[in-house]
Amino acid sequence: MKLVRYGNPGKEKPGLIDTEGKLRDLSAHVKDFGPAELSAASLAKLRKIKTDKLPLVKGSPRMGCPVTGSRKFVAIGLNYADHAAEAGLPLPKEPVIFMKPTSCIQGPDDNVMLPKGSVKGDWEIELGLVIGTRARYVSQKDALSHVAGYCVINDVSEREFQIERGGTWDKGKGCDTFGPIGPWLVTSDEVPNPQKLDMWLDLNGERMQSGSTKTMIFSVAKLVSYVSQFMTLEPGDIITTGTPPGVGMGKKKDGKSAPIFLKKGDVMTAGISGLGDQRQLVVPFKL
C-alpha cells in the first residue's frame, strides 16, 4: 500500500494511492496514520479494504508527511562510501547517529526555508523508514519485521551550522522545514529488498545525486538493529539512512573544490524507485 496524508497543514486526512495512481480517501476506515495505525495488525485490516470502493479525492491536494505523531527522527551519517570520500572523512567503523528534531518534519512538496544567517544550505536524498512495532535490542535477522514502511526523505542541511559552529551535527540538521518526507509511506510488503532501490536528486533540473541503496555501508536491517541497542524505537519513529555522493558541499570542478549551496528560488526534486518523488522551492527565512 501507498499510504498518504493529504490536506492543509494540521488538517491532513488519511488516504492511499491506488494501483492507477489515484488518490482515495480512507477517513471512514482510519482516523490518521499515527503510531497506533502502523502495527502489523492495523495495516493488515487496511489491506482487506476494497480500494475501488473508496471515495476518489478530487483535484491535487497538498501532501503532508505520510505519518504523524513520530517521537524520534533518527539520522545516519556517512553511510555511503563515496559520500564519505567527498566529505573527506574516513569510513565509519560503526553507524554514525545524530538526531533531527521532529519540528523540522514537513510535507514532501512544502517550501524549504533557509534559516537566518544561512550561507551553506545543502541537500541529501535518503531512504527513510518508519517503525511499526517496538524495537529494543532486536537482531539484524528480525530487524525488518519491525518496519512498517519506507519513504523518500530530503535530509536538508546547513553545513556551516553543522560543521563550523562547534558541537554536534544536530544544529545544522534540524532547522524548520529541513525534513521533507513523502509523498507516500510504502508498506514493507511492497519493498521486499530495501537494498535495491535507485535514488536521485536534481537541483534546478540538473542531476546532482544518483545512487542506489545497494552501496550502503550499513544495511537497513543493520541500522535498525544497531540503533535499537541505544534507544527503544517506538511505532512512528523515523530513521533516515544516509545519502549517496553528490551533495553541494562536495562538488568539484576541474579537480578543485567548487561547492554549490542553496539560494532563494532554487528548486530541489528528488525520488526513490517505487517510493515516489518530491519537490521543494527554496525560500528565505520568515517567521
C-alpha positions as CSV (number, residue, x, y, z in Angstrom):
1,M,0.0,0.0,0.0
2,K,1.0,3.6,-0.6
3,L,-0.4,5.5,2.4
4,V,-0.6,9.2,2.4
5,R,-1.9,12.2,4.5
6,Y,-3.3,14.9,2.4
7,G,-4.7,18.4,3.0
8,N,-3.7,21.7,4.6
9,P,-1.0,21.6,7.4
10,G,-2.5,20.4,10.6
11,K,-5.7,19.2,8.9
12,E,-4.4,16.3,6.9
13,K,-6.7,13.3,6.2
14,P,-5.6,9.7,5.6
15,G,-5.6,8.3,2.2
16,L,-3.9,5.9,-0.2
17,I,-2.7,5.8,-3.8
18,D,-4.5,3.1,-5.8
19,T,-3.0,0.9,-8.5
20,E,-3.9,3.5,-11.1
21,G,-2.1,6.3,-9.2
22,K,-5.4,7.9,-8.0
23,L,-5.8,9.3,-4.5
24,R,-8.5,7.8,-2.4
25,D,-9.9,8.8,1.0
26,L,-9.5,6.5,4.0
27,S,-11.2,8.7,6.6
28,A,-14.1,6.2,7.0
29,H,-11.7,3.4,8.0
30,V,-8.9,5.1,9.9
31,K,-8.5,8.3,11.8
32,D,-5.0,9.1,10.8
33,F,-1.6,7.4,10.3
34,G,-0.1,7.7,13.7
35,P,1.8,5.2,15.9
36,A,-1.4,3.1,16.6
37,E,-2.2,2.7,12.9
38,L,1.2,1.4,11.9
39,S,1.1,-2.0,13.6
40,A,1.1,-5.1,11.5
41,A,-2.5,-5.9,12.6
42,S,-3.7,-2.4,11.7
43,L,-2.1,-2.5,8.3
44,A,-3.5,-6.0,7.7
45,K,-7.0,-4.6,8.2
46,L,-6.4,-1.8,5.7
47,R,-5.2,-4.3,3.1
48,K,-8.6,-6.1,3.2
49,I,-10.4,-2.9,2.1
50,K,-11.6,-2.9,-1.5
51,T,-9.7,0.0,-2.8
52,D,-12.0,0.6,-5.8
53,K,-14.9,1.3,-3.3
54,L,-13.0,4.1,-1.6
55,P,-14.0,7.7,-2.4
56,L,-11.8,9.4,-5.0
57,V,-10.3,12.7,-3.9
58,K,-10.8,15.5,-6.4
59,G,-8.0,17.8,-7.6
60,S,-4.4,17.8,-6.4
61,P,-4.4,18.5,-2.7
62,R,-1.2,19.1,-0.8
63,M,0.6,16.0,0.6
64,G,1.7,16.1,4.2
65,C,4.2,13.9,5.9
66,P,2.7,10.4,5.5
67,V,2.9,9.7,9.2
68,T,2.1,11.8,12.3
69,G,3.0,11.5,16.0
70,S,6.6,10.5,15.5
71,R,8.5,10.8,18.7
72,K,12.0,10.4,17.2
73,F,13.6,11.3,13.9
74,V,16.9,9.4,13.9
75,A,19.5,10.1,11.2
76,I,22.5,8.2,10.0
77,G,25.6,9.9,8.7
78,L,28.3,8.8,6.2
79,N,26.5,5.6,5.2
80,Y,27.7,5.6,1.6
81,A,31.5,5.2,0.9
82,D,31.5,7.7,-1.9
83,H,29.8,10.3,0.2
84,A,32.3,9.9,3.0
85,A,35.1,10.3,0.4
86,E,33.6,13.5,-1.0
87,A,33.3,14.8,2.6
88,G,36.9,14.0,3.2
89,L,36.1,11.7,6.1
90,P,37.1,8.1,6.9
91,L,34.7,5.3,6.6
92,P,32.9,4.8,9.9
93,K,33.5,1.6,11.8
94,E,30.1,1.8,13.3
95,P,27.0,3.7,12.1
96,V,27.1,7.5,12.9
97,I,23.9,8.5,14.7
98,F,22.5,12.0,15.1
99,M,19.0,13.4,15.6
100,K,16.8,15.6,13.6
101,P,14.1,17.2,15.7
102,T,10.5,16.3,14.8
103,S,9.8,20.0,14.5
104,C,11.6,20.0,11.1
105,I,9.3,17.5,9.6
106,Q,7.1,18.7,6.7
107,G,5.3,17.6,3.6
108,P,7.3,16.4,0.5
109,D,6.5,19.5,-1.6
110,D,6.4,22.2,1.0
111,N,8.9,25.0,0.7
112,V,12.3,24.7,2.3
113,M,13.1,27.8,4.3
114,L,16.7,28.9,4.7
115,P,17.3,29.9,8.3
116,K,18.7,33.3,9.4
117,G,22.4,33.6,8.6
118,S,22.4,30.5,6.3
119,V,25.2,30.5,3.7
120,K,25.8,26.8,3.1
121,G,22.4,25.2,2.7
122,D,22.6,21.7,1.2
123,W,20.6,18.7,0.1
124,E,20.7,14.9,0.8
125,I,18.4,12.4,-0.8
126,E,17.8,9.5,1.6
127,L,15.8,6.4,2.1
128,G,13.6,6.7,5.2
129,L,11.9,4.0,7.2
130,V,9.1,4.2,9.7
131,I,9.0,1.8,12.7
132,G,5.7,-0.2,13.1
133,T,6.4,-2.2,16.2
134,R,8.6,-1.5,19.2
135,A,12.2,-2.4,18.6
136,R,14.6,-2.9,21.5
137,Y,17.8,-4.9,21.2
138,V,16.5,-6.6,18.0
139,S,18.7,-8.9,16.0
140,Q,19.7,-8.0,12.4
141,K,17.7,-11.1,11.3
142,D,14.5,-9.8,12.8
143,A,15.0,-6.1,12.3
144,L,13.0,-5.6,9.1
145,S,9.9,-7.1,10.7
146,H,9.7,-4.0,12.9
147,V,9.5,-1.7,9.8
148,A,6.0,-0.5,8.8
149,G,7.2,1.0,5.5
150,Y,9.6,3.2,3.6
151,C,9.6,6.7,2.2
152,V,11.6,9.4,0.5
153,I,13.4,11.9,2.7
154,N,15.5,15.0,1.9
155,D,17.9,15.5,4.8
156,V,18.3,19.2,4.2
157,S,21.4,20.6,6.0
158,E,23.1,23.9,6.8
159,R,26.8,23.0,6.5
160,E,28.2,26.0,8.3
161,F,25.9,25.3,11.3
162,Q,26.7,21.6,11.1
163,I,30.5,21.7,10.8
164,E,31.9,25.1,11.6
165,R,29.9,26.2,14.6
166,G,31.2,23.6,17.1
167,G,29.4,20.8,18.9
168,T,27.3,18.2,17.3
169,W,25.8,18.0,13.8
170,D,22.3,18.4,15.1
171,K,22.3,22.2,14.9
172,G,22.8,22.1,11.1
173,K,20.2,19.4,10.6
174,G,17.1,20.4,12.5
175,C,16.1,23.9,11.2
176,D,12.4,24.4,10.5
177,T,11.5,22.7,7.1
178,F,14.7,20.6,7.0
179,G,12.8,17.3,6.9
180,P,10.6,16.9,3.8
181,I,9.1,13.4,4.0
182,G,6.9,11.6,1.4
183,P,4.9,11.7,-0.7
184,W,3.9,8.2,0.4
185,L,4.7,5.6,3.1
186,V,5.0,2.4,1.0
187,T,4.3,-0.6,3.3
188,S,7.2,-3.0,3.8
189,D,5.4,-5.9,2.0
190,E,5.8,-3.9,-1.3
191,V,9.6,-3.3,-0.6
192,P,10.9,-6.8,-0.4
193,N,14.6,-5.7,-0.6
194,P,15.3,-2.1,0.6
195,Q,18.9,-2.6,-0.6
196,K,17.9,-2.5,-4.3
197,L,16.4,1.0,-4.7
198,D,17.7,3.6,-7.1
199,M,17.7,7.2,-5.9
200,W,18.3,10.7,-7.4
201,L,18.1,14.4,-6.7
202,D,18.1,17.3,-9.1
203,L,18.7,21.0,-8.4
204,N,17.0,23.3,-10.9
205,G,16.7,20.4,-13.3
206,E,20.3,19.4,-13.2
207,R,21.2,15.9,-11.8
208,M,23.2,16.3,-8.6
209,Q,22.8,12.9,-6.9
210,S,22.4,9.5,-8.5
211,G,22.8,6.4,-6.4
212,S,21.5,3.1,-5.1
213,T,20.8,1.8,-1.6
214,K,22.9,-1.3,-2.6
215,T,26.0,0.8,-1.9
216,M,25.2,1.5,1.7
217,I,27.9,0.7,4.2
218,F,25.4,-0.5,6.8
219,S,22.2,-2.1,5.5
220,V,18.7,-1.1,6.7
221,A,18.5,-4.2,8.8
222,K,21.9,-3.5,10.4
223,L,20.8,0.1,11.1
224,V,17.5,-0.8,12.8
225,S,19.3,-3.5,14.9
226,Y,22.1,-1.1,15.8
227,V,20.0,1.9,16.7
228,S,17.8,-0.4,18.9
229,Q,20.8,-1.1,21.1
230,F,21.0,2.5,22.1
231,M,17.3,3.6,22.3
232,T,14.0,1.9,22.1
233,L,12.4,2.5,18.7
234,E,8.7,3.1,19.0
235,P,5.9,2.9,16.4
236,G,6.0,6.0,14.3
237,D,9.7,6.7,14.8
238,I,11.6,7.6,11.7
239,I,15.1,6.6,10.6
240,T,16.7,8.3,7.6
241,T,19.6,6.1,6.4
242,G,22.2,8.3,4.8
243,T,22.9,9.8,1.4
244,P,24.9,8.8,-1.7
245,P,27.5,11.2,-3.2
246,G,26.6,14.4,-5.0
247,V,25.8,16.8,-2.1
248,G,26.5,20.5,-2.6
249,M,29.5,20.8,-0.3
250,G,31.3,18.0,-2.2
251,K,31.1,19.4,-5.7
252,K,34.3,19.8,-7.7
253,K,35.2,21.4,-11.0
254,D,38.5,20.6,-12.8
255,G,39.6,18.6,-9.8
256,K,39.2,21.5,-7.4
257,S,36.6,22.1,-4.8
258,A,33.6,24.1,-6.1
259,P,30.8,23.7,-3.7
260,I,27.2,24.6,-4.6
261,F,24.9,25.8,-1.8
262,L,21.2,26.5,-1.8
263,K,19.8,30.0,-2.5
264,K,16.4,31.7,-2.8
265,G,14.5,30.4,-5.8
266,D,16.3,27.1,-6.1
267,V,14.1,24.0,-6.8
268,M,15.0,20.6,-5.5
269,T,13.4,17.5,-6.9
270,A,14.1,14.0,-5.6
271,G,12.9,10.5,-5.7
272,I,13.5,6.8,-5.0
273,S,12.3,4.0,-7.2
274,G,8.8,2.8,-6.1
275,L,8.6,5.4,-3.3
276,G,7.6,8.5,-5.3
277,D,9.0,11.9,-5.9
278,Q,9.1,15.2,-4.0
279,R,9.8,18.8,-4.9
280,Q,10.8,21.8,-2.8
281,L,11.1,25.5,-3.6
282,V,13.9,27.2,-1.5
283,V,12.6,30.4,0.2
284,P,14.2,32.9,2.6
285,F,13.5,32.9,6.4
286,K,10.2,34.1,7.5
287,L,8.6,33.9,11.0
